[in-house]
Amino acid sequence: DERDGVEGGRLKRTGGAANRERQKRLERQETKQSLSLSNDNHNSSSGISAKATAPPTIPIGSGCVAQVYKARLCSSHGLNPAGTSVAVKVQHPRILEKVCLDFYLLNKFASLLEYIPYLNLDYLSMKDSVDQFRDIMLPQLDLRVEAHNLQRFRRDFDGET
């Protein structure tokens, strides 16, 4: 089937236009999935329960953990009047489970490498390095931490140009 680019279990060679169209379809599917998740839980992780005028559909930014959309507030929230442009950050579905699985696998692989005696890799403390990396990365998935840091940044630098 030319639409998915797979034929007989092998990836078909298609032109650049076909690849771009497949990429657009994947982006639309990801956007729909992210939006359905965010519409189910419209309260943000920072505890803000303001609603946007319409669900944003086109991401203005995307990373490995989340996408950012531009929206407008339906009603006033704090010092922001209704109609204020806001950024809405939506985590990719099941990102926490995926990251935890990655760290589990990294930990097991590091333990295996340290266990092989003739490699003599135990001095590298790879398992400890994976654990430290995990302890730094997992809090990054909590968008409340990011919201708190943005509030603190705004407070600390209020009035500076």
SVG drawing of the C-alpha trace seen along z (x, -y; Angstrom):
<svg xmlns="http://www.w3.org/2000/svg" viewBox="-15 -48 54 60">
<polyline fill="none" stroke="black" stroke-width="0.4" points="0.0,0.0 1.6,-3.3 -0.1,-5.3 1.8,-3.7 5.0,-3.1 5.2,0.6 5.1,3.4 5.5,7.0 7.1,6.1 9.7,3.9 9.8,0.1 9.0,-1.1 11.1,-3.8 8.8,-6.7 9.6,-10.3 9.9,-13.3 6.3,-14.4 5.0,-11.1 7.2,-11.3 6.1,-14.8 2.4,-13.8 3.0,-10.9 4.7,-13.2 1.7,-15.6 -0.7,-12.7 1.4,-11.7 1.5,-15.2 -2.3,-15.5 -2.8,-12.2 -0.4,-13.3 -2.2,-16.7 -5.6,-15.0 -4.3,-12.5 -2.7,-15.3 -5.8,-17.5 -8.1,-14.7 -6.0,-14.1 -5.8,-17.8 -9.6,-18.3 -10.3,-15.4 -8.1,-17.0 -8.4,-20.7 -7.0,-21.7 -3.3,-22.2 -0.7,-20.6 0.0,-24.0 -3.5,-24.1 -4.8,-26.8 -8.3,-26.0 -8.8,-28.8 -10.3,-27.7 -9.2,-28.7 -11.7,-30.0 -11.2,-27.1 -9.0,-24.1 -5.7,-24.9 -5.0,-22.7 -1.6,-23.6 1.4,-23.3 3.8,-26.3 6.5,-24.2 7.2,-20.6 9.7,-18.6 10.3,-15.1 8.1,-15.5 5.4,-18.0 3.9,-20.3 3.0,-24.0 -0.1,-25.6 -1.2,-29.2 -4.7,-30.0 -6.7,-32.8 -8.4,-32.9 -12.2,-32.7 -12.5,-34.5 -10.1,-36.6 -7.6,-34.7 -5.6,-36.6 -4.3,-39.8 -4.9,-38.4 -8.2,-39.6 -10.3,-37.4 -8.8,-37.2 -5.2,-37.3 -2.9,-35.1 -1.5,-32.2 0.7,-29.2 -0.8,-25.8 1.7,-23.0 0.4,-19.5 2.5,-16.4 2.7,-13.6 0.4,-10.7 1.9,-8.2 5.3,-10.0 5.9,-9.2 5.5,-5.4 7.7,-5.6 10.5,-7.4 10.3,-5.1 10.6,-2.1 13.6,-3.7 15.3,-4.2 14.4,-0.6 16.0,0.8 19.1,-1.5 19.5,-0.4 19.3,3.3 21.7,2.9 24.2,1.0 23.9,3.7 24.5,6.4 27.6,4.6 29.0,4.1 28.4,7.8 30.6,9.1 33.9,9.7 36.3,9.5 35.0,6.1 36.1,4.6 33.5,1.8 32.4,1.7 34.8,-1.2 32.6,-3.4 29.6,-3.1 27.3,-3.1 24.3,-1.9 24.8,-4.8 25.1,-7.2 21.8,-6.0 20.2,-6.4 21.5,-10.0 20.4,-10.9 16.9,-9.4 16.7,-11.4 17.4,-14.6 15.2,-13.8 11.9,-12.6 11.1,-15.9 11.4,-17.6 8.2,-15.7 6.3,-17.6 5.1,-20.7 4.1,-22.2 7.8,-22.6 8.2,-24.5 5.1,-26.7 6.6,-27.5 9.9,-28.4 8.3,-30.7 6.3,-32.4 9.5,-32.9 11.4,-34.2 8.6,-36.6 8.5,-37.8 12.3,-38.1 12.7,-40.0 9.5,-42.1 10.1,-45.6 13.5,-44.8 14.0,-45.2"/>
</svg>
